[in-house]
Amino acid sequence: MTNTQQGPNTVPVQFVDATTHTVAAAGALFVYRELGKQHGGVPLIGLTHLGANLDSWAPEVVDALAESRRVILLGYRGVSASSGSVQDRFEDMAKDVISVLHALGLSRVDVLGLSMGGMVAQALLRQAPELVERVILAGTGPQGEPGLTGMTRVMVRSVLRGLVTFTPATTLLFFTRTSNGKQSAHAYQARIKQRHTARDTRVAPTVMRAQLRAVKLWGQEQPSDNTFTGPALILHGDSDRMVLLGTLIHCWPGSHRRRYASLPTLATPSFLKTGTPSPTSSSGSCSADRRYQPSDS
């Protein structure tokens, strides 16, 4: 690991070879990885899902994103190799992201928020909309969605089932149990092991507990005002067990700049890990009456 920032022409292209860096911000050291080359455009910031570290990104996805732009994958405070105590509020995680962006000298970014990372991204948009040019919210849930309070139950059941069946919890949570889903899960588990050197530190159980508290609180809170009016792409798998397709995330201000895509037969966030199926796109409508119900299956 190094704390030397890479220049725009020295950043490794391939995820499996990308150096893990650290940056000091807000009283902690945050790990991150850079891919791609800077061509004068806006960098893309990646915020990952619950219980994940920097190794949890699918190499094919981030390598493709980095072919023509700079991509920065950020770690959270207290998670894996990042120092400090893990945060249990998304507002505090967003403050950390803002501090890291400033420490890296970035004044304008695009953001990809994956599952829990999408909740952090939403908090970021409310706190510092001027920092974000465009946003992708993938497999995430909105603030104030009551069903999110049941995510702990879904997570615990999947972990216990995984222990009994010797199956990774991510396979049970992120993929359907169809033949295609099982094949995709197997391929995904192989892909995230492609990086053999300088892997991130394993995620501690205390991290999972804190992040699940953050999700529960996020679902209990009243939605805050959102002044972000830039372009937003909202992606969701139509078989998501953790956040049901059709939640309040549809209620996005500036609908003329928002696009929604449902990815058939996929759980979430597996669509960012299994390929690029043809999405069903819609401008969407506010569907506040369709609430998330944790799956018991």
C-alpha positions in Angstrom: 0.0 0.0 0.0 1.2 3.5 -0.8 0.1 7.0 0.1 1.6 8.5 -3.1 -1.1 9.7 -5.5 -0.7 8.6 -9.1 -0.6 11.0 -11.9 -3.1 10.8 -14.8 -0.7 8.9 -17.1 0.5 6.4 -14.6 -2.7 4.9 -13.3 -3.0 1.1 -14.0 -5.7 0.3 -16.4 -6.6 -3.2 -15.0 -8.4 -3.5 -11.7 -6.4 -6.6 -10.7 -3.1 -4.5 -10.9 -4.3 -1.2 -9.4 -2.3 0.1 -6.5 -4.1 0.6 -3.2 -3.5 4.2 -2.0 -4.3 6.0 1.2 -5.4 9.6 1.7 -5.7 11.5 4.9 -9.1 13.2 5.4 -11.4 14.1 8.3 -9.0 12.6 10.9 -8.7 9.1 9.2 -6.8 7.3 6.5 -9.0 6.2 3.6 -8.0 3.5 1.1 -8.8 3.9 -2.6 -7.8 2.6 -6.0 -7.5 4.5 -9.3 -8.0 3.1 -12.7 -7.9 4.5 -16.2 -6.4 7.7 -17.5 -7.5 11.2 -17.0 -8.4 12.9 -20.3 -9.6 16.2 -18.9 -13.0 14.8 -18.1 -14.9 14.4 -14.8 -13.6 11.4 -12.8 -16.1 8.7 -11.7 -16.3 7.9 -8.0 -17.4 4.4 -7.0 -19.1 3.7 -3.7 -19.6 0.0 -2.9 -22.3 -2.1 -1.2 -22.9 -3.2 2.4 -20.2 -5.5 3.8 -17.9 -4.9 0.9 -14.3 -3.8 0.5 -12.2 -2.6 -2.5 -11.9 -6.2 -3.8 -15.7 -6.6 -4.1 -16.0 -4.7 -7.4 -16.3 -6.8 -10.6 -13.1 -6.4 -12.6 -14.9 -6.5 -16.0 -17.2 -3.6 -14.9 -14.6 -1.2 -13.5 -12.1 -2.0 -16.3 -14.7 -1.2 -18.9 -15.6 2.1 -17.1 -11.9 3.0 -16.9 -11.2 2.5 -20.6 -11.8 6.2 -21.4 -11.9 7.9 -18.1 -10.4 8.1 -14.6 -12.2 5.9 -12.0 -11.6 6.1 -8.3 -13.0 3.4 -6.0 -13.3 4.7 -2.4 -13.2 2.8 0.9 -15.3 3.7 3.9 -14.0 4.8 7.3 -13.3 1.9 9.5 -13.8 -0.7 6.8 -11.0 -3.1 5.9 -7.8 -1.2 5.6 -9.3 2.3 6.2 -8.6 3.6 9.7 -11.1 5.0 12.2 -14.4 3.7 13.6 -17.0 2.6 11.1 -19.8 5.0 10.6 -23.4 4.0 11.2 -25.2 6.9 9.5 -25.1 7.6 5.8 -25.0 11.3 6.4 -21.6 10.8 8.2 -20.4 8.5 5.4 -21.2 11.2 2.9 -19.3 13.8 4.9 -16.3 11.5 4.7 -16.7 11.2 1.0 -16.8 15.0 0.6 -13.6 15.3 2.8 -11.8 12.6 0.7 -12.8 14.4 -2.6 -11.4 17.6 -1.3 -8.2 15.9 -0.1 -7.8 14.5 -3.6 -8.2 17.9 -5.1 -11.5 17.1 -6.9 -14.1 19.7 -7.3 -16.5 18.0 -9.7 -17.2 14.2 -10.0 -19.6 11.7 -11.4 -20.8 9.2 -8.8 -21.7 5.5 -9.0 -23.5 4.3 -5.8 -24.0 0.5 -5.6 -26.7 -0.7 -3.2 -25.7 0.8 0.2 -23.3 3.1 -1.8 -26.4 4.5 -3.5 -27.7 5.6 -0.1 -24.4 7.2 0.7 -24.6 8.9 -2.8 -28.1 10.2 -2.0 -26.8 11.8 1.3 -23.9 13.2 -0.7 -26.2 14.8 -3.2 -28.1 16.5 -0.4 -25.0 17.8 1.4 -22.9 18.9 -1.6 -24.9 18.8 -4.9 -22.4 21.2 -6.4 -19.7 18.5 -6.3 -21.7 16.0 -8.5 -22.1 16.3 -12.3 -24.0 13.0 -12.8 -25.1 10.1 -10.6 -25.9 6.4 -11.1 -27.9 4.8 -8.3 -27.8 1.1 -8.7 -29.9 -1.3 -6.6 -30.4 1.2 -3.8 -33.3 2.4 -1.7 -34.6 5.9 -0.8 -34.5 7.6 2.6 -37.7 7.1 4.5 -38.6 3.7 2.9 -40.0 1.7 5.8 -39.3 -1.7 4.3 -35.5 -1.1 4.5 -35.8 -1.6 8.3 -36.2 -5.3 7.5 -32.9 -5.7 5.7 -31.1 -7.0 8.7 -33.5 -10.0 8.8 -32.9 -10.8 5.1 -29.1 -10.5 5.6 -29.0 -12.7 8.7 -31.1 -15.4 7.1 -28.9 -15.4 4.0 -25.7 -15.6 6.1 -27.1 -18.5 8.2 -28.3 -20.3 5.1 -24.9 -19.8 3.5 -23.2 -21.3 6.5 -25.5 -24.4 6.4 -25.2 -24.9 2.6 -21.5 -23.7 2.2 -22.7 -21.0 -0.1 -21.4 -17.4 -0.1 -24.0 -15.0 1.3 -23.4 -12.8 -1.8 -24.6 -15.6 -4.0 -27.9 -15.9 -2.1 -28.4 -12.2 -1.8 -27.3 -10.9 -5.2 -28.5 -13.7 -7.6 -31.7 -15.5 -8.4 -32.0 -19.2 -7.9 -32.7 -19.9 -11.5 -30.2 -21.9 -13.6 -29.0 -18.6 -15.2 -28.7 -17.0 -11.8 -26.7 -19.9 -10.4 -24.3 -19.8 -13.4 -23.9 -16.0 -13.0 -23.2 -16.3 -9.3 -20.5 -18.9 -9.9 -18.9 -16.7 -12.5 -19.1 -13.7 -10.2 -17.4 -15.5 -7.3 -14.6 -16.5 -9.6 -14.2 -12.9 -11.0 -13.8 -11.3 -7.6 -11.0 -13.6 -6.8 -9.0 -12.6 -9.9 -6.9 -10.1 -7.9 -4.2 -12.2 -6.2 -1.9 -9.6 -4.7 -2.3 -6.7 -2.3 -5.9 -7.6 -1.6 -7.9 -5.5 0.8 -8.4 -6.5 4.5 -11.4 -8.7 5.2 -14.5 -6.9 6.4 -15.1 -7.4 10.2 -18.5 -8.4 11.6 -18.7 -5.1 13.5 -18.7 -3.3 10.1 -21.7 -5.3 9.0 -23.6 -4.4 12.2 -22.9 -0.7 11.9 -23.9 -0.6 8.3 -27.1 -2.5 8.9 -27.9 0.1 11.6 -27.3 2.8 9.1 -29.8 1.1 6.6 -32.4 0.7 9.3 -32.1 4.4 10.4 -32.2 5.4 6.7 -35.5 3.7 6.3 -36.9 5.3 9.5 -35.9 8.9 8.7 -38.0 11.5 7.0 -36.6 12.2 3.5 -34.5 15.3 3.4 -34.8 17.9 0.7 -32.8 17.1 -2.5 -31.7 20.1 -4.6 -29.6 18.0 -7.1 -31.0 18.6 -10.6 -28.3 16.9 -12.6 -28.7 13.8 -14.7 -29.5 10.6 -12.8 -29.6 7.0 -14.0 -31.4 4.6 -11.7 -30.8 0.9 -12.2 -32.4 -2.0 -10.5 -32.8 -5.7 -10.8 -36.4 -6.8 -11.0 -35.7 -9.8 -8.6 -34.0 -7.8 -5.9 -34.6 -9.4 -2.5 -33.1 -6.5 -0.4 -34.8 -3.5 -2.0 -38.0 -4.1 -4.0 -38.3 -2.7 -7.4 -40.6 0.2 -7.4 -39.8 2.0 -4.1 -39.8 5.7 -3.4 -36.6 6.0 -5.3 -38.8 6.8 -8.3 -39.7 10.1 -6.6 -36.7 12.0 -8.1 -36.8 15.7 -8.6 -36.2 17.0 -12.1 -37.8 13.9 -13.8 -36.8 15.2 -17.2 -33.2 14.5 -16.3 -33.8 11.1 -14.7 -33.8 7.8 -16.4 -34.8 4.5 -14.9 -33.9 1.0 -16.1 -35.2 -2.3 -14.8 -32.9 -5.3 -15.6 -35.0 -8.5 -16.1 -34.4 -11.6 -14.0 -31.6 -10.1 -12.0 -31.2 -9.5 -8.3 -29.2 -6.5 -7.1 -26.4 -5.5 -7.3 -25.7 -8.5 -9.5 -26.4 -6.6 -12.7 -23.1 -4.8 -12.2 -21.4 -8.2 -11.8 -22.9 -10.5 -14.4 -22.9 -8.7 -17.7 -25.2 -6.2 -19.5 -28.7 -7.5 -20.2 -31.0 -5.3 -22.1 -32.8 -3.1 -19.6 -36.5 -2.0 -19.7 -36.3 1.7 -19.5 -39.0 4.1 -18.2 -39.2 7.7 -17.2 -41.1 6.3 -14.2 -43.7 7.7 -11.9 -43.8 8.3 -8.1 -44.8 4.9 -6.7 -44.9 5.7 -3.0 -47.6 3.0 -2.5 -45.3 0.1 -3.5 -43.4 -0.8 -0.4 -40.5 -3.2 0.0 -41.3 -6.4 1.8 -38.3 -8.5 2.8 -38.4 -11.9 1.1 -38.7 -15.0 3.2 -37.8 -17.3 0.4 
